[in-house]
Amino acid sequence: MQSSPVRNRLLLVAAAALFSTGGAALKAITLTGWQVASFRSAIASVVLLAALPEARRGWRWSIVPVAAAYAATLILFVLANRLTTAADTIFLQSTAPLYLLLLSPLLLHERIRAGDVLYMLAVLCGIVLFFVGTEHAMATAPDPRRGNLLALASGVTYALMLAGLRWLSLRGHGGSTLAATALGNVIAALAVLPLALPVAHFTAPDVTVLLYLGVVQIGLAYVLLTRGIRHVPAVEATTLLMVEPALSPVWAWLVHGERPGPWAIAGGAAILGATLVNTWRHARNAA
């Protein structure tokens, strides 16, 4: 039976929408950042391995560095969200394509084109805007500057993961993508478990939100993503997944009343706008 084009695109939008709720949900838990990072990934790894047969196949040593980069991204994303706004976290993590371009000549032997330099400059300007303004601490973002640095680091590790996935594909191991994702969650859960124990106090809402994060925000979202992305062109899929950074600040505002500063909004607009333009430019050149 032919897959519905509309259904596949709706699956991607739904996946991005679920991913976008992570920032608001992470701020609703009273556990420490280390505990949330460990337990969230532990639950997600179980869901991914149980729900996606592809996640149980393609396990090989070559996926370990990719999984480690993804694990670092998961941990940094949680820690950053606990210190700065959801908007700052997701926008700064969205700088990953910049680092991917810088890594491509070294890791993938893909050269940087003249148009890519303009994209890099635009993203760098966006990053600067996050740090030139003074972010005011608030209940949901007690240390914005340190959180922004962690979010920036998550963009670097995310780029390393993307480069690793591209490297696996070039080696003919593209089917190991989901295995690397599942292993990444396992590594994240185990790596910070010593820092997460003991658990001195937790509430029923904490358990509920943790289950939501592991089962829905990561697990179900990846199920929807894998079902939809197979039948949608890469450039269009990338554009649809921009729903995540667009909605993440909205959920944090609706749930916690969290408002990003004007410098953060300007920086985020520069980063996302430059990424969209560069994505479409590459698609046009490849056509």
C-alpha positions in Angstrom: 0.0 0.0 0.0 1.4 3.4 -1.0 2.3 5.6 1.9 0.3 8.9 2.2 2.5 12.0 1.6 0.3 14.1 3.9 0.4 11.4 6.6 4.2 11.2 6.5 4.6 15.0 6.8 2.1 15.1 9.7 4.2 12.4 11.4 7.3 14.6 11.2 5.5 17.6 12.5 4.1 15.6 15.4 7.5 14.2 16.2 9.0 17.7 16.2 6.1 19.0 18.4 6.8 16.2 20.9 10.5 16.9 20.9 9.7 20.6 21.5 8.0 19.8 24.8 11.2 18.6 26.4 12.4 22.0 27.7 9.1 22.8 29.5 8.8 19.2 30.9 12.4 19.2 32.2 11.7 22.4 34.2 8.7 20.8 35.9 10.7 18.2 37.8 12.2 18.7 41.3 14.9 16.1 40.8 18.5 17.2 40.0 19.7 17.6 36.4 21.9 14.5 36.7 18.9 12.4 37.9 16.7 13.6 35.2 19.3 13.0 32.5 20.0 9.4 33.7 16.4 8.3 34.3 15.0 10.0 31.2 17.5 8.2 29.0 17.0 4.9 30.8 13.3 4.9 30.1 13.8 6.1 26.5 16.3 3.3 25.8 13.8 0.7 26.9 11.0 2.2 24.8 13.2 2.5 21.7 14.5 -1.1 21.9 11.0 -2.4 22.6 9.1 -0.4 19.9 11.6 -0.2 17.1 13.0 -3.5 15.6 15.6 -1.4 13.7 17.0 -0.2 17.1 17.9 -3.8 18.0 19.7 -4.4 14.7 23.0 -3.0 13.3 24.9 -3.1 16.6 28.6 -2.9 15.8 31.7 -1.2 17.3 31.6 1.6 14.8 28.4 3.0 16.3 29.9 3.5 19.7 31.6 7.0 19.0 28.3 8.2 17.4 26.3 6.9 20.4 28.7 8.6 22.8 28.3 11.9 21.0 24.5 11.5 21.2 24.7 10.6 24.9 26.7 13.8 25.6 24.1 15.8 23.7 21.2 14.3 25.8 23.0 15.1 29.0 24.0 18.6 28.1 20.5 19.4 26.8 19.0 18.4 30.2 21.7 20.3 32.2 21.4 23.4 30.1 17.6 23.5 30.3 17.8 23.4 34.1 20.0 26.5 34.1 18.8 28.7 31.2 15.6 29.2 29.2 14.2 26.6 26.9 14.6 29.1 24.0 18.3 29.7 24.6 18.9 25.9 25.0 17.2 24.9 21.7 18.4 27.9 19.7 22.1 27.3 20.8 21.8 23.6 20.1 20.6 24.5 16.7 24.0 25.8 15.9 25.1 22.2 15.2 25.1 22.6 11.4 27.8 25.3 11.8 30.2 22.9 13.5 29.2 20.1 11.1 30.4 22.2 8.2 33.7 22.9 10.0 34.1 19.2 10.8 33.2 18.0 7.3 36.6 18.6 5.6 38.4 16.7 8.5 36.0 13.8 9.1 34.0 13.4 5.9 36.4 15.0 3.3 33.7 17.3 2.1 34.8 20.8 1.2 33.3 24.0 2.5 31.8 26.1 -0.3 31.7 29.9 -0.5 28.0 30.1 0.3 28.7 28.1 3.5 31.0 30.9 4.7 28.1 33.3 4.7 26.0 30.9 6.6 28.7 30.5 9.2 29.0 34.2 9.7 25.3 34.5 10.2 25.2 31.8 12.8 28.2 33.3 14.6 26.4 36.6 14.7 23.4 34.8 16.2 25.6 33.1 18.9 27.2 36.5 19.8 23.7 38.0 20.4 23.1 35.4 23.2 26.1 36.6 25.1 26.2 40.3 24.5 22.8 40.9 26.3 22.4 40.4 30.0 20.0 37.5 30.7 18.1 37.9 34.0 18.0 34.9 36.3 14.5 33.5 37.0 13.0 30.5 38.7 13.2 28.3 35.6 16.6 29.7 34.5 18.7 30.4 37.6 22.1 30.6 35.8 21.5 31.7 32.2 25.1 32.3 31.3 26.4 28.9 32.4 23.3 27.2 30.9 24.0 29.0 27.6 27.6 27.6 27.6 26.3 24.1 28.1 23.7 24.6 25.4 26.5 25.8 23.1 28.5 22.6 23.9 25.4 20.5 23.1 25.5 22.0 19.6 29.0 20.8 19.2 28.3 17.2 20.4 25.1 17.1 18.3 27.3 18.1 15.3 29.7 15.2 16.1 26.7 12.9 16.2 25.4 14.1 12.9 28.9 13.7 11.4 29.1 10.2 12.8 25.7 9.3 11.3 26.9 10.6 7.9 30.1 8.6 8.3 28.2 5.4 9.0 26.1 6.0 5.9 29.2 6.5 3.8 30.5 3.2 5.1 27.3 1.4 4.2 26.1 1.2 7.8 23.2 3.7 7.4 20.8 1.1 8.9 22.7 1.5 12.3 21.2 4.9 12.9 18.5 3.8 15.3 20.9 1.4 17.0 23.2 4.3 17.7 20.3 6.3 19.1 19.3 3.5 21.4 22.9 2.9 22.5 23.3 6.7 23.1 20.4 6.6 25.6 21.9 3.6 27.3 25.3 5.4 27.6 23.7 8.6 28.9 21.7 6.7 31.5 24.8 4.8 32.8 27.3 7.6 32.5 25.6 9.9 34.9 24.0 7.3 37.1 26.7 7.6 39.9 25.9 11.3 40.0 22.2 10.6 40.1 22.2 8.3 43.2 21.0 8.3 45.8 17.6 9.8 45.2 16.7 11.5 48.4 13.3 12.7 47.5 10.9 12.5 44.6 7.2 13.1 44.0 4.4 11.5 42.0 4.5 14.4 39.5 8.3 13.8 39.1 7.6 10.2 38.1 4.8 11.2 35.8 6.9 13.8 34.0 9.9 11.4 33.8 7.7 8.7 32.2 6.4 11.3 29.8 9.9 12.4 28.8 11.2 8.9 28.3 8.1 7.3 26.7 6.6 10.1 24.8 9.0 13.0 24.3 11.9 10.7 23.1 10.4 7.2 22.6 7.1 8.0 20.7 8.7 11.0 19.0 11.4 8.8 17.5 8.8 6.2 16.4 6.9 8.9 14.5 10.1 10.3 13.1 11.3 7.0 11.7 7.9 6.2 10.2 7.6 9.6 8.4 11.1 10.5 7.4 11.6 7.5 5.1 9.2 9.0 2.5 9.9 12.7 2.8 12.8 14.5 0.9 15.6 15.4 3.3 15.4 19.2 2.8 11.6 19.2 3.4 12.1 16.9 6.5 14.7 19.3 7.9 12.3 22.2 7.4 9.4 20.5 9.0 11.5 19.5 12.0 12.2 23.2 12.6 8.9 23.1 14.4 10.9 21.9 17.4 12.9 25.1 18.0 9.9 27.2 17.0 7.6 25.6 19.6 10.0 24.9 22.5 9.9 28.5 23.8 6.1 28.6 23.4 5.6 25.6 25.7 8.0 27.0 28.3 6.1 30.3 28.2 2.6 28.6 28.5 3.6 26.2 31.3 6.1 28.3 33.3 5.6 31.9 32.1 9.3 31.8 30.9 10.1 34.7 28.5 13.4 34.7 26.6 15.1 38.1 26.4 15.1 40.2 23.2 18.8 39.4 22.5 18.0 35.6 22.7 15.0 36.0 20.3 17.2 38.0 17.8 20.0 35.4 18.1 17.6 32.5 17.6 16.0 34.1 14.6 19.4 34.6 13.0 20.4 31.0 13.6 17.2 29.4 12.4 16.8 31.8 9.5 20.4 31.1 8.3 19.9 27.4 8.7 16.7 27.4 6.6 18.3 29.4 3.9 21.4 27.3 3.8 19.4 24.1 3.7 17.3 25.2 0.7 20.4 26.5 -1.0 22.1 23.1 -0.7 18.9 21.4 -2.0 18.8 23.7 -5.0 22.4 23.1 -5.9 21.9 19.3 -5.6 18.9 19.4 -7.9 
